[in-house]
Amino acid sequence: MKIEWVRVSRRPDWPWWSIALPVLWFALGAANVFLAASVGRPVRLCLFKRVTGYPCPTCGFTRGLLAFLHGHPVRAWLYNPLLFSFLAALVVIVSVRVLSSRSPRLYLTRPERTAAWIVLSVMFIANWLYVIRWTG
């Protein structure tokens, strides 16, 4: 495994849709939360849970985001540890890029890539089981 810090522009060249899609998703979620609160009904955002009865791998994100916005970062992380850990890492990487014009590049050999996929898959499944057991 080899990690290099390469020089890049401070502003990431993301396509417009990669910014518009999360903004739209957040706006729809916020509208749903607002409308549900105004009529006194619980927020139900997860279509997967409605259909199967089990929470999806990202369930708990809305509750976690609300907990984070209320000043409870640990409670937010407990709703969905893998998702909030990924978002924290993303914030750190983008911040380093914006502040220093450098970005990490990870080079993996084929066996390392296979091992990384296995580890990520196990983490994903373990997180999903956690979400089903504790936050679902």
Secondary structure, 3 states (H helix, E strand, C coil): CEEEEEECCCCCCCCHHHHHHHHHHHHHHHHHHHHHHHHCCCCCCCHHHHHHCCCCCCCCHHHHHHHHHCCCHHHHHHHCHHHHHHHHHHHHHHHHHHHHCEEEEEECCHHHHHHHHHHHHHHHHHHHHHHHHHHC
